[in-house]
């Protein structure tokens, strides 16, 4: 989760704003942001970044649809980390 926090900070510096309007839960905005921030694909990306050598291509395969926010975040993480 530490790597996710690091990535989140870098993404916000690059202008990232979480897209939580599609989250179907009736909770406060902060809680929605937390919910999308810890989706499985983001955890997998963070693990891939800490478990592989810099420059190694990371591929995440998921058998379900990826939410709009995770898709946007993945593109930005790829740009930030140059992977």
C-alpha positions in Angstrom: 0.0 0.0 0.0 3.0 2.3 0.5 3.8 2.1 -3.2 0.1 3.0 -4.0 0.4 6.1 -1.8 3.6 7.1 -3.6 2.0 6.6 -7.0 -1.1 8.5 -5.9 1.0 11.5 -4.9 2.8 11.5 -8.3 -0.5 11.1 -10.2 -2.1 14.1 -8.3 1.0 16.2 -9.1 0.4 15.3 -12.8 -3.2 16.5 -12.5 -5.0 13.3 -11.7 -8.5 13.6 -10.2 -10.3 10.3 -9.2 -13.4 9.5 -11.2 -15.7 8.4 -8.5 -19.1 9.3 -10.0 -19.6 5.7 -11.2 -19.0 4.2 -7.7 -22.4 2.8 -6.8 -22.0 3.0 -3.0 -23.9 5.7 -1.0 -20.9 7.0 0.9 -18.9 10.3 1.2 -16.6 11.3 -1.6 -13.4 10.6 0.5 -14.6 7.0 1.0 -15.3 6.6 -2.7 -11.8 7.8 -3.5 -10.4 5.2 -1.1 -12.5 2.5 -2.6 -11.3 3.0 -6.1 -7.7 3.6 -5.0 -7.3 0.0 -3.7 -8.8 -1.9 -6.6 -7.0 -5.2 -7.4 -5.5 -4.0 -10.6 -3.8 -1.1 -8.9 -2.4 -3.4 -6.2 -1.1 -5.7 -8.9 0.6 -2.8 -10.7 2.2 -1.6 -7.4 3.4 -5.1 -6.7 4.8 -5.4 -10.2 6.7 -2.2 -9.8 8.3 -3.2 -6.6 8.9 -6.9 -7.6 10.6 -6.3 -11.0 13.6 -4.5 -12.3 13.2 -1.0 -13.5 12.3 -0.9 -17.2 10.6 -4.4 -17.1 7.3 -4.5 -18.9 4.4 -5.2 -16.6 1.2 -6.9 -17.9 -1.9 -7.2 -15.7 -4.6 -9.6 -16.9 -8.1 -9.4 -15.4 -11.1 -11.4 -16.2 -13.6 -8.6 -15.3 -14.1 -5.1 -16.7 -11.7 -2.4 -15.5 -13.5 0.7 -14.0 -13.0 4.0 -15.8 -10.9 5.4 -13.0 -8.5 2.4 -12.9 -8.1 2.7 -16.7 -7.2 6.3 -16.4 -4.9 5.7 -13.5 -3.2 2.8 -15.3 -2.4 5.0 -18.3 -1.0 7.8 -16.0 1.1 5.3 -13.9 2.5 3.9 -17.1 3.5 7.4 -18.2 4.9 8.4 -14.8 7.0 5.2 -14.4 7.9 4.9 -18.1 6.8 1.3 -18.2 
